[in-house]
Amino acid sequence: MPSSVRLAFADPYDYQSSIGATGVRVVVTRRGEFQAKLTRLQLHRVNVVSGWQSLASVAHVTVQFNLSVLFFLADSQQAATTLGGLEFQPGDILSTALGGEYHHRGVGNARWSSISMEPEDLAAFGQALVGREVKLSAASQILRPSPGLVSQLLGLQKAANDLATSDPDIFARPTVAKAIEQALARATIACLTEPGAAENVRQSRPQMAIMRRFEQILEANPDQPLYITDVCSAIGVTDRTLRLHCQYHLGMNPQRYLWLRRMHLARRALALADGTVKTVTEIANDHGFGELGRFAVSYRKLYGEAPSATLRRPPDSRGSIEIGRANRLISDSA
């Protein structure tokens, strides 16, 4: 049955696990208090996920093999981001390969959206609307449809989100859900089939092979500190090669990326720990920070509070909640 849900987050780990149609791992790259919102709209054959986050980040995204996914920036006035090492502007649409993956370097105070459906449904919509089956490219591809078509798609996405805010139960009405789905499908097919929309920008396979292995190592060690020499040895590349690839895709060297990852893991461990069982020193040491003073200074600079303050915070002050109960956490004007 069609449905919608809006969620608010103060934890990037809860945020990334709630995105849904794709596998996403988020590493926040700027200091400050992390806040995010998600709207998930599930129709009969079309799913729309829209998000907003307060801080810049790098997201590693892996697309499911059974989904055709389009990704775009949902605010035509926001700053450009970087996707797969390439500039990604408002008005661009990423057509993702089935099972494909990429790194998205997002800016702060940014809105994004994705539309997904099964390949068979995308083909059927294309057959019905333009007289031929429509399939996404076998390689991820950046499309630049005409501004009018993109504006129509953004307008429909925003209207659906507004309905999810004002009357979330409305999508349980079959006629309403179908009308919105049909409008989204028409706008999507129009963007995909417009002549000249494809820029044919594809990711470098050698680069992605190295970055894929890099991310696999991180995924295999979710709660462990990792160091550059061990990572290079496991991948089978030199420090220089990994550094060049990370700079292209992540916008930073691998040492910085691994350090940020360890800091975020330590922060999450502090937030989840029982202060009567674990100390700041123990948690810092568990995540590879041997000098407590230096860790505490870096932690305060990154998060705006001492690690002991995070450890003392009540557990119910973090995580995700339905947006209807989140007005104190995140303003609806965000």
N, C-alpha and C positions, 0 to 999 in steps of 0.2 A: 504494500500500500504506500502511495506517495506520502512523504513526510518532510519536515524540516526541523532543524535544531540549531540553536545559536549558543556558543560557548565562549567563556572568557578564561584567560590563563595568566598565571604569574610565573609559570615554570615552563621553560622551553622543551623539556622532555615530555611533559603532558601534552603540550601543543603539537609536537611533531608526531606523536603517536595517535593523535585524533584526526589528522588530515584525511586519512581514509583510502582513497583510490590508488595512492602511490606510497612507496616506502620512502620516508623522508628522515634524514638526520640533520639537525640544525646545530651549528656552532655559532653562538653570538660573538661578534667581533668588536663591539663597542661597549664601553662602560656605561652603567646606568641601570635603572630598574626595568626589567623585562616585563612587558605586557603584550598580550595578543588577543585577538578575537577570531573566531571561525564561524562561518555559516555553512551548514551542509544541507543541501536540498536534493532529495532523492525523488525523482519522478518515475514514470513507468519505464522508460528506456534511456533517459538522460539524467545524469547526475551533475550537479554544480556545487563546487566547493569554493568559497571565497574567504580570504583572510586579510588581516591587518596585524602588523607588529610594530612595536615602538623602536626597536634597536636594529642596527645593521647586523647582518649575519651571512654565513655561508651555509647553504643547504645542499646536501647530496641527495639527489632524487633518483629513485629507481622505479620505472613504470612497469606495471603488471603486463604479462604477456597476453592477457585476454581483454585488454582495454585500449581503446583509441582515446588519447588524451590531448587536448589543446590547452595551452597555458598562455596567459596574457596578463599584462598590468591593468588593473581595474580603474585607475585614475589617469585620465588623459593629461593631467597637469603635473604629475609627479616626475621625479628625476629618473633618468635612464639607469638601468642596472646592468649587470654583466652575466651572461649565460653561456656556459661552455667556452669562456674566454673571449666572447664576442659581445659588443655592446647590444643591449636589448632595450628598445625604446617603447614608450606608450604608442600603441598602434601596431606593434609587431605581435605576431602570434607564433608560438612554438608548436609545431606539429611533431609530436614525439613518436619515435619508433616503438613498436611493440617490444616490451622488455628492455627498452633503451634506458640510458642513465646520463645524467649531466650534473654539473655544479652550478648553482645559481647564487650569485653574490648580490644580496638584496640590500637596499638602503633602509635607513630608519624611517618610521612613519609612512610605511609603504602599504599599498593595497594590491592584491593580486587575485586572480580567479582562474579556475580550471573547469573545463567542460569535458566530461568523459561519457563514453558509451561503448558497448561491445562492438567489435568490427562488423558483425553481421547487421546490427541495427544501423550503423553508419552507412553501410552499403545500401540497405533498404531505403533509408531516407533519401539518399542520392538518387536511387532509381525512381522514387516517387516524385521528387522535386525537379530533377534536371534530366531525367530519362536515362541515366547510367549509374552504375554502382560507383560509389566514392570510397577510396581507401587512402589511408595515410601512407606517406612514403616509407620505404623500408629503412631509411636513415632519418634521424631527427633533422628537422628542417625549419628554418625561420621564414615565415610568410609575411608579406607586407601588402595586405589588401588595401583598397581605396579607403580614405578616411570616412566616407559615408557608410560603408559596410561595417567598419569597425565601430563607428559611433552607434549604429543600430544594435550591434551585439552588446556593447557596453550598457546601452540603455535598457535592454531586456534583462541583462544580468542584475543591474541595479534595481529594476522594478521587482524582480523576483526576491531579491534580498529585502527590499522594503516590505513586501508582503510577509516574509518570514518574521520580520520584526513586529509589524502591526497586528497581524492575524495569522499566527503560525498554524492554526488548525485548518486554515482555508485549503491547504493542499490535500486534505483528506477528501475533498469534494472532487470526484473523478473528472467532471467537466472542466473545472478550473485548472487542475493539474495537467490535463491533456492540452488545453489551450496554451498554457505557458510552455509546455514541452514542444508543441508544434512550432511556436514562434521562435524558440531557441534553436530548434533543428533547422528551420529555414535560414536563420541568420548564420548559423554555422556552415551550412552547405554553401551558402553564397560566398562566404569568405574563402572556403577551400577551393571553390571552382572558378573564381574570378581569373580571367586570363592575365598572366603577368604578375600574379601575387607572389609566386615562389621566388625567393632569392637564391635557393639552392645552396645555402650555407650549411655545411656539415662539419661535425667534429672530426678531428684527426684521430684515426683509429689507433696509431701507435701511442699517442698521448693518452687516449682513453684506456688503453690496455694497462698502462702503468698506473693511472689514477684508479682504475677499477681494482687492481691488486692492492693498492695503498688503502682504499676504503675497506676492502675485504679483511685486511689485517686489523683495522680499527674495529670492525664489526665483530671479529672473532675474539677481541679482547675488550669488551665493553666497559669493564670496571678496573682495568689494569693500566698503570702508567707505561707509556711506550717511549722509546728513545730512538733518535735518528739512525744511529749505527745499526741497531737491531732491525729497524724497518728496511733500511737499504739492503741489508744482507738478505732479508726474507724476500724482497722483491727481485733482487738480482740486478740492481742498478747502482750507479755511483751517487754520492751525495750531490754532485753538481747536476746530474740528470734529474734527480727527484726535485731539487730546488727549482729548476727551470720549469718543470711541469706544474708544480704547486703554484708558482708565481703566476703562471698563465691561467690556471683554472680557479685558484683560491684567492689570488691577489696578495699572497703573503708566502714567506718561506715555510718549509715543513716544520722547522723548530717552533715558530710562532704558533702554527696551527695545533701542534701537539701540546704546547704549553697552555693554550686557551682551552683545549679539550680537557686537560688535567685539572685546570682551575674550575671548569664547569662541573666535572665529576666530583671534585672536592666540595663544591658548594652544594651539590645535590645530596652528597653524603652527610654534610652538616645539617641540612634541612630535614633529612629523614631520621637522623640519629636521635637516640635517647641520651640526653646530656648527662644522665647519671651513670651511663655505661661507657660512652666514648668521650674522649677529650679532643679539643682542637688539635693538640700535638699528635695524637694517634691518627686522626683522620688525615692531617697534612702528610705525615710520614707514609701512610698507606697509599697516597697518591704521588709519591716521589718528591715531596718537598721536605728536604732535610733541615733547612734553616727556618725555624718558626718565625723569627722576627722578620725576615725578608718575605716569607709567605704572607704574614699578616699585613705588611705594608702594601704588597701587590694586590692582595684581596680587597683591602679598603679602597684602593684606587680604582679597581675594576667594578666593584659592586656598591661602593658608597657606605659600607658598614664594616665593622670588625667581624672576623669569622665567629667570635664568641657570641655576637648578637644573632647571627643566623642559627647557631646551635641552640640558643635559648628560645627561639621563636616557636609559638604553638604550631603543631602540625596542621591545624585546620586553616591556617593563614596562607597556604600555598595551594597549587593545583588548579583544577578547572571546575567551573560551575556553570549552570545554565545562565544565559545572559540576563534573564529576567530577575535573577537574584544577584547580579554583579554590578549594579550601578555604582556602588561605592568603590569597586575595584577599577573599573574602566569606564570612562565617560562615553556615552553614546555619541558624542561629537567627535570621537577619535576616528 
